[in-house]
Amino acid sequence: MEQAWLMIGVGVLGLFVGASAALAFRVSERSQRGSAVSEPENRVLDDDVAALLAALRSLSVLVGPSGEVIRAAPGAYTDGLVRSGRLAHPPLEELVERVRRSGSSHDEQMIVPRSQVPGSDRLAFDVRAAPLTGGRVLVLAEDRTAERRVEEVRRDFVANVSHELKTPVGAIALLAETAADAAEDPEAVRRFAAGMQRETARLSALVQEIIELSRLQAPEHEVDFVQVPLEAVVAEAVDRVAVEAQARDVTIVVGGQEALRVQGDHALLVTALRNLLDNALRYSPTGTRVSVGMREVDGIVEVAVVDQGVGLSAEDASRVFERFYRVDPARSRETGGTGLGLSIVKHVAANHGGEVRVWSTPGRGSTFTLRIPLADPEPAPDPSPQHPANPIGPAGDGAERENT
């Protein structure tokens, strides 16, 4: 009997072990099947999150519960917001912690360095941080650096214009008052009237150059490009400053490569070259000369204006194209300079896809070079019976006639 009960116990135990093994196998199989399904779903979800963050116009950073960066737009790395897998700036980390504690979104304006290198650019951002589930925080940063710089330039421009306009206006008012007090002295009245005319001319030139510079900097400004003969531009610019050159006893010499053409606006190019000549005359001693040279180098037309004036230091040369910057303020007031001429040259060159360069040494004069792309040659028109390629004029032989 004991042996029978022992056999029954062994059988029940075997049945239990077998059932347990089968159940464990089925649970393991279901678990494996479930994990095999969830892994692709998680991968698709991660890809969707990455695509969503990349589609945002703002720089996006997804921060984990421990402060680690889970996802970030490429621009967040290049602009220095993320470094080594974490937020790169303490103010950003503090903002994220504040959002995580409060559970609500926060907006801030921040100015942060682009990199850890001393003196690197500082970037301005409008930052919004929003809480997500699981202790995660989404950070969106809108770069406002360009707008901030434009606003700073606008403020500086308005301040400089106000100062520059105040000087001639004040001088005219003072001269007018003095002339009224000297009404019985014809000689004094004539002297004060001449001063008012001089200051009025300076004021008019300043206003005109401010208008020209504003037009050149306007976003909607477009240059009416046509093929322009460079010799015609140089000739007109030299003609406009001829009286000034004669009054200062400075000779203007023109030379260089002929038959060069650029793609651009004739009037703007004349304005730019005239400003370079005005600048050269203003700083040239009596009895010297100003040279204008033209050449083409690797598809770029260069017009160089060379003077024998006082020259520029390295610091002055680096700033000479800034608006209202004057190397010698006293000399500018004496000669009527506005401080805008070279800035106008810079913007005209940029609008034509070119640039302006300066080489100078104190005591050895300066060379300003306007560089504009060479125009592609125009295709020659096809000859026709109505418009023959080599017409014979009244002279009867078709030969060229000398201009007299």
LINQUI-V60976 format. One line per field, one symbol per residue. ss: DSSP state (H for helix, E for strand, L for the rest). A space follows every 50 residues. Layout:
ss->???
//
This chain:
ss->LHHHHHHHHHHHHHHHHHHHHHHHHHHHHHHHHHHHHHHHHHHHHHHHHH HHHHHLLLEEEEELLLLEEEEELHHHHHLLLEELLEELLHHHHHHHHHHH HHLLLEEEEEEEELLLLLLLLEEEEEEEEEELHHHLEEEEEEELHHHHHH HHHHHHHHHHHHHHHHHHHHHHHHHHHHHHHLLLLHHHHHHHHHHHHHHH HHHHHHHHHHHHHHHHHLLLLLLLLEEEEHHHHHHHHHHHLHHHHHHLLL EEEEEELLLLEEEELHHHHHHHHHHHHHHHHHLLLLLLEEEEEEEEELLE EEEEEELLLLLLLHHHHHHLLLLLLLLLHHHHHHHLLLLLHHHHHHHHHH HLLLEEEEEELLLLLEEEEEEEEELLLLLLLLLLLLLLLLLLLLLLLLLL LLLL
//
